[in-house]
Structures are given as C-alpha cells and as structure tokens.
Amino acid sequence: MKKICLALATLGALPAVHAQSSNDPSSVTVYGLMDAALVQERGISKLTSGVSAGSRLGFRGTEALGDGWQAVFTLEAGLLSDTGRSDQAGQLFGRQAFVGLNSPLGMLTVGRQYNLQSQALTDVADPFEGGMAGASTNVAGYSATRIDNTVRYTSPEWRGVTGTVMYGFGEHTGIAADQRSLGLALGYVNGPLTLRLARQSRGGEPGKADVNNTILAGNYNFGVATAFAGYGRNTGDGSSMFFAENPYGAAQAPAQSTDSRDAIVGVAVPLGATTLLASFIHKDDRDAANRDAQQLAVGATYALSKRSKVYVAYAHIRNRNGAAYMVGNATEVGSGDRALNIGLRHAF
C-alpha cells in the first residue's frame, strides 16, 4: 500500500499543474468505484469487496498533439474495500496499465489490457456484466480477464463497425510460443442492437494444447427490456476452468474441460429506479467425461442516484458428472454451487 500511496500522490498532483495553464492541451481524470457486499455461499457468510464490479482507483489522461492525434494513458489500481489492500495479487496497477496514441486512423495502445473475448462475454452477452452472483464467468469459458505485455489496435468506427486486434508477448524463455496470445474482435452497433464476435488464443504450457476461446455475443434494447444472448466455443487446456482444483472435496479431483460450448441468454428489465436481471447459462462439455453445468441467476439493482446503487443477486449452478464450477462474482471465484449477494456500489 505504501507504493500505491506514493504513486497516487505523484499522479494526483498532475491535474493541479495542468490547471495553471488554460492553454495546456492535456488533461488527467481521476475516477474510481467502491463496491462491497454481504455474501452467503456454501455455509460461509462474509463481507466482500468488488462483488458487482471490482473496486478501483484510476487515472486517465490525454494530450492533444494536433491534427486529431492524442497521446493517451490509463492507470487503474484494484482495491479491496473490505480490507484496504490492493487487488490483483498485489500488482500496483493490476486492472489496467497502458499508454498509446489515438487518431483518425484508430487507437494503438501497449501495456496490460483486457482480453477481447472476456470483454465480449461480460460487456455484451451478460446482463450481470460479469458481476454479482450471476456473473457469466462462473461457468462460461475464458482464459484470462487481462493480459500483460500486449499491443492493441482498434479501428475507427465505420457505419457502426469496429475491429480490434491484440497481440500479447509471452516473454517466456525456452519455448517461443509459450503464453503468447492473439485476440481478434469485430463489433457492430446500430441503435438498440449491439453485436460482437471475438476470439482470444494463447500458446499452451509445455505438453498442453493451445487455449482458444471464441464467442458471438449480442444484446437488443426493446425499450421495456434488453435481451442478451451469446454462444461460445472453448478448446485447449485451461479454456474452461474450475477455479479451484477440487472445491467439492471429491475422492479424485475432476479433470477440467478441454472442449466445450457455452449458450447464454438473459434479460434486464428497467422499472423506474429498479432494474430486474435474470440469466441462464448452459455449459456443454464435449469431452468424454461430459461434465456439463447450468447456471440460473436472478437479481435486481436500485439506483439511489446516478452514481450509487444497491443490489441483490442469487445464483445456483447445477454441476453434472463431477463438474466443479462455483458461484463467484466480479472478483472472487466462490466456494460452492450457490450464493446470495446484497451490496452497495458507488462510482466517482
């Protein structure tokens, strides 16, 4: 935390310096989110940080370079609101850390950035947006939320279409392809319709197959409700993980799926300040063990203001043939096949 405080103190001085000159073309925005909830799961009651979304403190900056070009950066630190410690295993800016250029030709950034397939899953196909007990990441396949050492390019929007490509340098010695990653995404937005096709591939560890996660995700806002859907394919060791080796204490730890399909449907229904949420996910394991799973989730949020809301969510996973998926949330993997969350989220 001393390192975080020093970095924040240094960066926090930047807006004040910029404010001294009205002609300064650069700006720095400080932003964040604090989230905490009571969580009941598998006989455990606890207070947890980052249940609907990870608590964070971030800095986002731009500098105009002329002719529509900008230098950009983002530094985002994950925080634990229940203990005050840093998240992401103690990484200083473990949520995001990148710098780049934005121009009429598109945006090019380098650093620690989001997995394109994981983004499509949580941002487009999931009414719970990857958070609360209903998080799609409890069951649906993906290999990593964020990837280090990446170069990412996003094209300009053309008639609602954008494309993104991302390459991650594995930076592992010995085996050149080990942990290298390639991400591709194609998105389309037209009024109430959002579609995204995304694929993330990663070189496997020695002796293991490469990891490939692909998803076609979409949602449509009908006004009275928004419908969500997604279909994904996952292949390779680690493409669809149990996040604990043997969470249910079986006599022999179950093998994880190396070939699976995910089908996701969901809905969000706004009723004034309240929004009702529901989703169903079916995991179809294509391996011989046929370790399928289904997750059913329901929830609701209530907006206290534009920046603050309370929420409640419940999810239950039905594991088949020794599958070991668990109900977690935006930042925790969970400890059982069901969970109840009641929490508060404030953005600033």
N, C-alpha and C positions, 0 to 999 in steps of 0.2 A: 504493500500500500504506500510506502514511502516513495517508491519510484513513480507510482501513479500521481501522488500529490505534487511531486516536483514537476512532472510533465504537464499537469493541469495548470499549475501556477505559471509556467512559462508560456503555454499556449493562451491562457486566459488573458495575458497582457496584450495579445495581438490586437483585439478589437479596439482597445483604448488607443493604441498607437495609430491605427488606421483612422480613427475618428478625428485626429488632429488635422487631417488634410482632406478638404472637401473634394479635391481633385484626384485623390487616390483611387485607382480603378479596382482595387482589391477589397475583398470582404471576407470575414470569418464569422460563421454562425455557430453558436453553442446550443446544443439540443440534447434531449435525453428522454428517458422513460423510466418510471419506477413502478414495479409490479410486485405484489405479494398476495398470497392466498393461503387459506386453510385447506389442507389436503388430507383426505382419508383414503387409504389404499392398503389392502391386504393386512388388516389389523394394525396399521400404523396411522396415527394422527400427528400432523406436523404443520409448521409454518414454513412455506417455501417461497423463494424468490423466483420471479420470471415464469409464472405459470401460463398466462395468456400470451406473453411476449417477454423476451429477455430484458431485464433491467439493464440500462446502459447510460453512458455519458459520452457524447460525441462532439467532434469539431469538423465542420465542413467549410471549405474555403474555395474562393475563385479569384482569379486575377484576369482582367481584360487585357489581351495582348494586341488587339486591333484586328480589323477585317473579319470579325466574327469569331476569332480564336480566343480561347480561355485556358489558362492553367488551372487545374482543379486538384483538390485533395480531400480525403476523408480519413479521419482517425476516430475509431469507435471502440471504447473500452466496455467490456461486460462487467457488471457489478452484481453482487448478491445483496439484495435489500434486507434479508433476514440476518445477515452477519456483518455486512460491510466489506467483505472480502472481494477480491477480483474473481471473475468467472473465467471460462475457457482455460482451465488448468493453470491459472496464474499469468497468462500472457497479458502484457501491458495493454495492447490494443488488439485483443483476440477476436473481436467481432468483425472489424474491417480495418484495413490499413493500406491505402493505395494513393497514388499520385498519377496525374495524366494530363492529357490535352483534350479539350472539347472544341469542335469546329464545325463548319458547314459540311465537312466530309465525314463526320461521325465523331465518336468518342473513343480514345485509346487510353487505357489505364493499366498500371502494373502494381502488383502487391498481393495482399491477402484479400480474396474476393469470394463471392457466393458461387456455389455450384449451380450451373444453369438448370439442370434437371430438378434439383431440390427447390429452386425458386419457382419453377413452373408448377410443381406439385403443391406447394404451400400457398403461393400467391394467386393462382388461377383456379385450381381444381378443388380446393379445400375451404368450405365455409368457415371453419375454425382458424384458418390462416396459419396452420402449423402450431397452434397453441391450445391451451386448456386440455382437459382430458380427452377431447375429441380429435387431437392432433393426428393428421393423416400419417405422419412419420412413425407413429406407433407400430403400424403394420406395413404400409407401402414401402417399396424398396427404394433405397438411395445409398450412395457410398460415403458421402461426407457433406455436411452443410456448407463448409467453407474450404477453400483450397489455397495453400501457400504458393508463393513464387509464380504467380500467374500473370500472363499478358492477355488483356481482354479488349476486344474491339466491338462496338455497337454501331451499326449503320444509321444514317439519318432516316427518319420516317418518310415513307413514300406511299401515299394512298392507304394509310393505316398499317402498312407492313414495315417491320423492322427485322434485321438479322443480327445475331451476335455470335462471335466465335471466341473461344478462350483456350489458351494453352498453358498448362502448368508444368514447370520444370521439376522433375522428380528430385534432382540433386542428391541422388544416392550413388555411392561408389560401388563398383563391382559389376552391376548389371545395368546397362544403359537405359533399358525401357522401364525399369522398376519404378513404380509410383508416378511415372509421367501421366499427364491427363490431357484430354481433349474434350472440349464442350462446344456444342452447336445448338443454336436455338433460332426459331423463326416464329415471330409473333404477328398477330393481326388484331386490330381494334377498330370497330366500326359502330359508333353509338353504344347501344347496350350490349353488344357482342364482343367478347374477348376470347381469342384462341391462341394457343401456344404449343408448338412442337419442340421438344428439347431432348437432347441426348448428351450424356456425360460418360466418357470412357476413361479408365485408369489402368495402367500397367499393373499386373498382378505381382504378388510377392513370389520369391523363388519357389517353384514347384506348384504354383496355383494359377488358375485361369484368370485372364484379364477380366476386370469388372466393367459391365455395360448396363447403364440404366437409361431407359427411353420412356417418354411419356407424351401423350397427346392430351392436353388439358383445355377446358373451356368453361365459361360461365355466361349467362344471359340474364340481364336485368329486365324483368317484365313490369317493373313499377311496384306491383303489390308484393313481389318476391323476386329473389335472384336464385336461379337454378345453377348448380355446379356439377361437373362431370369430369372424369379422367380415366384413361386406360394406359397402363404401363407394362413394360416388359423389362425383366431384370435377369441378367446372366452373369455367371462368374462367382468366384469365392468372395464373399463379403458384399454381394449385391443386394442382399435382403437379410439383414442380420437380426438375431436375437441379441439384445444389447447387454445381456448378462450370460455367462457361459452355461449356467444351469439354474435359472431363477426359481424353478419349482421343486428342486431337490430330487429329480428322478434318479433312479439307480444308476443310469448311464446318461450323461449329458447328450441331448439330441443334436444331430448334425443340422447345420443351417442350410437353407435352400440355395441352390446354385442355378436354378432355372424356375422363374415364377412369373405370373401375370397378376396385375392389380386392376380391379374395377372399382371406381369411386363415384358415388352420387351423393348430392347434398342440396340443402336449401337454406336460405336466410330470409326471414320474413320480418320486415320492419313494421312496428306498431307504435308510432309515436317515438318516444324515447327508448322504447324496448325493442330489441331485435331477437327473434327466436331462431335457433340454429339446430340443424339436425344433419347427420351424415351416416352413410353405410359404406363399408369397405370390405371387399372380398379378396382375399389372398388365395390364389390358385397355384399351389406348389406343383411343378411338373416333374420333380424328382421322384424316384421310385418310392420314397417314404411317404409321399403325398401329405406333407404337413401343412394343410390348409388352415386358414384362420378367417374369422369375420369379426369386424368391429362395428358396433352400433353406438352412436353418440347423440346426446341431446344437450342443449344448453340455452342460455339467454344472457344478454347483456342489457344494462340500463345506463343510459348516458346521463350523468349528473351535470355535465357541461360539455363543451366542445373538446375538452382535454382530459376529462376524468369520467370513468365509468366503473360500475361494479358488475360482476359476472358470476354465473354459476354454471357448472357443466358436470355431466356424468357420462361415463363410457364403460362398456363391457366388451371384452374380447372373448370369443369362443374359439379356443385352440383345438385342432384336430390331430390325431395320430402322433401326439408328443410334441407338437409345435409349442414354442415358448415365448410368444410375443406378449408384451406387457403394456399396460396403460400408463403412459407418462404424460408429458406436457411439453411446453416450448423449450425447457432447459434440462429436464430430468427424464430418465428412461423409465421410471416407475419400478414397482416391486411386485405387481400382481396383475390379475386379469380384469380388474375393475377399479375405478377411482371416482371420487367426488371432489370437486373444487368449488370454493367460494372465495372470491378475491376482489381486489381493488387495483385499478390501473390508472396512472396519471402521467400524461405526456407534457413535456415542457420544451 
